[in-house]
Amino acid sequence: MQSIENKIINRVYGNGRGWAFFKNDFLDFGSAGAVDQALGRLMKSQRIRRVMRGLYDYPKYSKLLEQNLSPDVDQVAHALARKFGWTIQVSGNTALNILGLSTQVPTRYLYLSDGKSRSYKVGNQELSFKKTLLKDIGLKYPESALLVQAIKALDKRHLSGEACRQVRTYFSEKARERILKDSRYTTAWVYEEIKRIFRAD
């Protein structure tokens, strides 16, 4: 029998670096108290990091800087959405920032939500949720919504060849396959742009 601690860290590693989570993501392994204690031990051993009260991540690591990177705000946003049972949608400008397609240095990441309007501090960044009527909620995967919102924010301006390569680098091959399948029924011109971006060099 695996310990709760080992089950938790295996799930964390399985989701990859950058993944953010809270105890409810592991309640199938044991009681809330047992999961809390296991997360505390994993944090003390520096296998995971606490981002804010009750929320942790498996930090991305920079070999160049030889240190962990700041928390992935998009991952934190989706962890909070899971915690509160919200449906969220990344705003267009935030999507451009996450994909590295905007030259502006973001101080605030904005997500539209069917839950309450709230703001959180994530490192030096502000993460805000704004209660509003959501569109494009038929998309199954967060990666799809991220790219669709970024393309819509560009308002039919085509990405350059370099920007397309940057987007392809951001998404794994499996993620690109999921996005192409998931976004088939979104606005026609958006889907055509996604297909153009994902074409091979």
Helices and strands as residue ranges (DSSP letters): H 4-15, E 20-22, G 23-26, H 32-44, E 49-52, E 55-57, E 61-62, E 67-68, H 73-84, E 88-90, H 92-98, E 108-113, E 118-122, E 125-131, H 142-153, H 161-170, H 173-182, H 188-198
